[in-house]
């Protein structure tokens, strides 16, 4: 089963499964395809967090392919030398190491079975021969159309004139980039793993890395209104590899819910579950006034803690055990009143004093500033006949974030915009540090067995929309079916896949009534955390395992 935010990516993943590949092979094929067919939502220059559950393991792994800030990226450089109060939301000055490619290669090498050619040819074909342009793609280009005419002329060459919805759009430079990587990888060795190592080196040490550095040395206009060059250097790219980590998890009504660490916003999902388990939501009635009030106020408390406490744990102490404890949740639960709160109220886990960033006055507003919210990211879930499961939320490298590198066909990402230029915060800018993003895939288990893979685009909304699928109406839950119509669908762009449903195709969840869409059933308790079993106090703590092998 494959579910994603675009039907062509879902079809590519299913083709891989039907040809004998496993869930990890299919996820890589779908992921590379999404970069081509939804370039306004993600791209080759972007980021990749994923939860990966091989059937032989008793719990999933986290794949962190979130690139860090360049060595030259210091607060002093941006604030004191360049006079910036915020890192620009667009342009090369906001670039971090582009991790998505390395992440997909690591997933394929460590857990896949197929050679790179067998999963990459779908993306090459759509880039070379064309794919139907989405209306939302045209809308995204329209927001930067004048900028492309005036300054980002390399982007104008690829995306102007704005393609009409449904017309074929091509990006032959991307096709050529991937063909050259394949050629160099296959020329390096006949061994599959050695070819994947060679592909990684093409990107981070070879011709792709050279083009990254050369292009961003030129100044380009960004959202500050000024022209700036980037800070990525050869050694930033050369020395980076994705990492495998143990997930965080909490138990919620019989389900163990797994998330990535605090370099993403993922723990906020778990904090909300901790808060919500203290309420009888089933007795309130779904979507009743009190039900909405409780869920909304708990979300506010969780997200306030995100702002005060989350950051790259390699650089800052994040009190996860306290944040995810039941005692802390009970303390925070007392803040809920009968009226909605308009305050940002972070807590004091372990009696630590919270600190929030100071407001930045007169911050420039322009297309690309801030992290995208409603749908400007992609997601995919895959489950195979062997019981392997993947949930991934690739993002970044959008066509409207930075000018296209003409020799490669795509822009660098702009994820450094998530950092603060104020010292002493968990998410303050530091060289080599991962920005705290909103990317947040989810896997859940019941009785130790993988039961649910779910995720969504949506910035801050990701861990609100996904939560709505984990805390639905009493005695009703969601499963993915291989056929039939939909009685209630996820929000636009959301996808879900359940191991219990078999390896049938799940098309894009943007298609309201298609085979493989999601449906509700009172007997689908294996797909969402609603069973009334005993609770435990176990909280699994995320830790770094090792860099992905090369």
N, C-alpha and C positions, 0 to 999 in steps of 0.2 A: 504494500500500500504506500502511495506517495500522495502527500497533500502539500501544496505550495501556493504562493500568491500569484502564480501565472500558469496557465494551462500548458504552455509549451515546456516549461520546466518540469511540471508534473509528468507530462508525456515522456520527456527524456529520462526521468528517473524510472518510470515504469518500464520503458524499453530495456533499460539495464537489468532490472529485476527479471523480466521475461527472458532475457538472454543468458540468465544464470548468475548474474552478479548479486552481491548481497546489499544490505541496506546502506552500507558505507560507500560502496561504489555508486549506488543510485543517488545518494545525497550529494556526492561530489559532482556527478553529471548535472543534477538539478541546480546545484549552486553555481557552477560555471555558466549554465544557461541563463539563470536569473540576471547575472551581470550584464548579459547582452540584451535581453528582451525587456528588462526594466531598468534602463540606465539612469533614469531619474530617481530611482529608489535605492540603488546600490551600484557598485562598480568594482572592477579589478583592483582599484587603488584603495579599497575600503577595509573593513574590519570583519572579524568572524568570531563570535562566541557560540559554542555548541555543547550540548549534553549528549554523550555517546554511551550507549549501554550494549556492550557485546554480550551475547547470550551466555557465554561461559562465566561471566562475572556475577557477583551477587549484588552489585550496586553500580551505578553509572560513573563515568568519568567526565570531567569538564575539560574541553579543549579551549584554551585561551589563545586566540590569534588576534588579540588586540595589541596593535603596535604601540610602542612607547614614544615619548617626546624625544627629539634629537638631543645630542649632547650639548649643543650650543643654545638650547632653548632654556634660558633662565629668566626669572622675573626681572632681573636688572636689565637684561637685553630688551625685553618688550616694554617695560614700564619706564625705565630711566633713560635708555638710549633712544628708543623709538617714540616715547611719549604716549604710550597706549594705556588705557585703563582696563581694557578687555582685549583678549586675543581676537583678531578679526574672525568673523564667521565664514569668510570666503578667502580664496587665494592661497598661494603657497606658504605663507607665513603660518598658517594653521595646520600644516601637514605633520603627521606622525609617520612612523614606519608603517607602510601598507601591509597589513598582516593577513588579509584574506587568502591570497594565493598560497602563502606558506602553510596556512591552516588546512586548506583543502588537500594540499600535497601530503601533509602529515597524516591526515585522516585516511587517505587512500593507502599510504605506505604501511601504517601501523595496523589497520583493520580491514582494508579493502582487499580485493583479489585480482582486479583487472589492471592492465597496463594503462598508462595515462591516455594513450590515443583513444582507447575504447570509451572513455568518459568525457573527453574534451572535444570530440568531433561534433557533438551537437551544437555547442557554443560556436565553434568555427563555422559550421554550416549556416547558422542563423545570421552570424555577423557578415558572412560573405554573400549569401543569397537573399537575405532579407527576412524580416519578421514584421507582423502587422503592428503599426504604431498605435499605442493606446492614447485615448483622449487626454488622460492625465499627464502623459509624456509631453504632449503639445502644450498643455497648461504650464508645465514646469519650464519649458523652453521660453514660453512667452514672457515669463517673469524676468528673464535675463536677456531678452532679445536685444534691447538697446545696448546693454553692456557688451554683448557679443559683437555688435556692429562697431562699437567705439573702441574696445580694448581687447576683449577675448576673441580675437579674430580666428584663432585656431579652433575654437569651439564653433564659431560661425561656419567654418568649412565643413563640419560634421553634421550640425543640427539645423542649419538654416538653408533654405526656407523651412519653416515649421511644417513637419509632415502632417497631413490630414489623418484623422483617425481611420484605421483600417488599411492605410496604404503601406506598402513595404518600405521599410527603412533599413539601410545597410551601413555597416561600419567596417569597411574592408581593412582598415589599419589594425583593428583589434584582431581580425581573422589572421592577418599576416604575423602579428606578434605571437599568437598562440601556435601558428604553424612553425615559426622559427624556433620557438622553445621545444616543440616536439622534435624537430629535425636535429637540434643540437643534443637533446637528451638521448634520442635513439642512436645518434652517431657515437655517443660516449660509451655505450655498452649495450650488450644484448640482455643483460640482467634487469629485471623489472625494478628492483629497489635502487639499483645504481642509476637507472634512468630517472627515477623520481628525485634522487639526490641531485642529479645534473640539472633537472628542471628547476629545483629550488635555487641552485647556484646561478642559473641564467637570470632569475628574478632579482636575487639579492646580492650577487657578486658579478654578474655578467652584463650583457648588453642592456637589459631592462634597467638595472641599477644605474648604469652610466647615463641613460636617458633621463631618469628621475633627477639625478644631481645636476646634470647640464641644464635641463629645462628650468628648474626652480631657482637657478642662480640669476635668472632674468627677473626684473621687477614687473609685477602685474598689479593692476588696480584691485583692491579688495573692499570689504564692507566698511573699513575705516574712512573711505574716501580718498586714501592715499595709495601710492604704489610701493609695494614691498617685494623683496625677494624672499625665498625660503631658507631654512636652516639645515635641511637634511644633508648629511655628509656620507661619504663612502663607508666609513666605519659604522655608522648607525645602521645601515642596511646589512653590511657584511656580518656583523656580530649578532644579529637577532635571529631567534628561532621561536616558534610557538611552544607553549608548555602544556603539560597535562596536569590536572589538579584533582584532588578529591572534592566532591561537592559538599555544600551545606545541605542540611535537611532538617525538617521537623515532622512530627506526626500530627495529622489532623483527621479526626474521626475515622481512624483505621487506615488512613493512607499516609505513606511516607512521601513527602514532596521534596524533590531535589532541585537545587538552584546553584548558580555560579556564585563566586565570592564578591566581596564589596568593591572590587574594581569595576563592577557593574552595579546597577540598582537592584539586582536580583534578590538580595536579602529582604528588601521591603515587602516582597510577596509573602515571605515567611513570617515577617513581623505582623502583617495583617491577619494571617491565619491564627497566629497566637492570640491576637486581640479578639478575633471573632469567635473563637471557640468558647469564650465565656458568656455568649449570648445564645438564647434559644431562637435562632433564626427561623427554624422550621415552624415554630409556633406563631411567628409574626405574619407569615404569608408573604410570598415573594412579591417585591415591588410595592408593598404597602409603605405608607409614609414612614413608619418607625423602622422598617427594614432598610429602606434607602438611607435614612438618617444615620443609623448605626454603622452601616458599611462605609458611608462617606466619611464620617468622623474618624473611624478607625484608619481609613486610608490617609487622612490628613496627618494623623499622629505618626504613622509609619514613614511618610514622605518627609516630615519634619526631621526625623532622625536621620534619614538619608542625607539631608543637607548638612547636618551637623557632624556626622560620624563616618560617612563612607569615603573611601579612597583606596588607592593601591596599597594592600597590606605589606608589600615589600618596603614601603616608605613610611607608613604611618600605622600606629596601633589602632586597630578597629575592635572595639569590645564586643565581639560577636556573641560570645557565650552569654553575656549579660543582655544584650539586645534581643536575643532569641529565647530567653528564659521565661518560664511561666510567671515567676515572681515579678519580673519587670513588666510583663504584659498586664498583670493584675493591677500594678501600681498605675500604669498609664490608662487603664480602663476607667479609673475613677475620674478622669478628666472629662468624660462624656457627660454632657448635660442634655436638657430638653431642647436647647436651641443650637443651631449651627455656630461653630466658632470661626471667626475670620482671622485668627491669630496663627502664626507659625510657631508651634510649641514643641521643640525638641526636648527629649528627656535627659536624665542624668544617670545613665547606666553605671552601676558600681560607684555611685556618688561622684562621678566625674562631671565637671561643669561643661555644658555644651557651648559651642561658639559657632556663630553664623557669619557668613561673608557680609561685609559692609556693602550697601547699595552703591552702584557705580553711576554717578551723575552724567547726564547727557550722553548716554551710550548711543552710538549710531545704529539706526535701524535700516536694514537693506536686505534684499533677497539673499538667503543663505545664512543670516544671522540666527544663532540659537540652534538647538537640535530640532530636527523635524518631528512633527507630532502625528497628525492624522494620516497614517498610511505611508509615510515617506521612508520606508525600510521594507525589507522582505522577510519572509519566514518560510521554512520548509520542515516537514516531519516525514520520516520514513520508517516503516516497519516491514521486515521481510519474513519469509516462511521459516527461517531458522530461529526467530525470536529476537533478532538484533533490532535496536531502536535508536533513532537519531532525532534530536530536536535542535534546530539551528536558526539563528536570527542574523544573517549577514546584513551589513549596512555600510554606509559611508561611501566615499568615492562617487557621489552623485554628480550628474552632468552640470548641475547649477552651483556646485561648490567651488570649483576652480577651473581654470582654462585647460582645455584638452592638450595633452602632449601629442603633437601631430605624428611623431614617428611611432607612437604606441597606440593611439586612438582613444585614450581615456585620461581623465584627470586624477591627480592625487586626492586623497581624502583630506578632511578638515577637522578631524576629531580633537585637535588641540584646543579648539574653541571651548571645550568643556572645562578646561582648567581655570582657576582663579589666579589673578596676578596680585594676590594678597598673601603675605607670608603666614605660615603657621596653621593653615587649614588642612584638613585631611586631603582635599583635592586641589591644593596649591600646586602650581607648576614647579616641576623639578626635572632636570635632565634624566632621561631613561625611565621616567615614571609613566605608568599607564593612566590615561584619563578615565575618570569615572563616567561611564556611559549609561544609557538606559536600556541597552540590549539585554534581553532576559528570556531565553528559552526555558522550558519547564518539562521535567519528566516526573511522573508519580508512580509509586508501586503500591500494591496491596498484597499483604501476605508474603512479602519478599519477591513478588513477581512483577515485572514491568507491566503497567496497566494503562498509562496515558502519556502521550507526547503532545504538547500544546504550546502555542506561542502566537504572537501577533506583531505587526508593525505598530507604531504609534507613540514613540518617545515615552513621556511620562505615563501615558495611558496603558502601556504594555502590561504593567502589573496591576492595572485596574480591570481591563478587559479580560485578561486571562483569569483573574480571580473570579470574575462573574461566571466563568465556566466551571470553576471548582467549587463555588458556593451557590448552586442554583436552587430551584424550589425543592421543598421537602419531598423525599421519596421519588424524585425524578432526576435523571442524570443523562449525560450525553454520551453517545457512542458514535463511531463512524461505521456506516454500513456500506456494503459493496454495491448495493443497488437500491432503487426506490427514490422517493421524493422527500422533501424536507418539511418538517412541521415547525421547526425553529432553527434558524441558521445563526452561526457566529456573526460578529460584526465584520464589516467588509475587510478582507485581507487576512482574516484569521484562518488558521488551518489546524486540524487535529488528527491524530492517528492513534488507533488503539490496537495493541497487539492481539487482543481477544477477537478482533474482527477479521483476522486472516489477511492474506496478501492481495486483496482486491484493490483496484485502482480507486483512489480518491482524487477527483479533479480539483481544480482551484476552487477554494471556498468563496471566491467572488461570483461564481456561477450559482445562482440561487437554487436551481432545481436540476442537478445533474447526478449521474451515477456516482456514488462515492461521497455524496454530501453528508452532512451531519444530521442526525435525527434524534429525537427524544424518545425514550422508552422507560417505563417504570422498572424494567428488569435489567437495565444496563449499569448496575452498581459498580462494575469493574472499571468504569471509565471516569468516574469523578468521586471526590472524597466525601461521600454522604453517609457511609455506613456508621452504625452506632456502636462500634466495638470499643473496648477499653482503651484509654489513652495512656501513653507513656511519656516520660520526661526526657527521652533521648534527644539530644541535639548533636548532630554530626558537624564537626568543624572543618572548614575547607583548609587544605594545605597543599603546597606545591609538591608535586611528585618528582618530575624531572623534565628537562627540555625534550621536545620531540626529537627522535633520532634523525640523523642526517647521514 
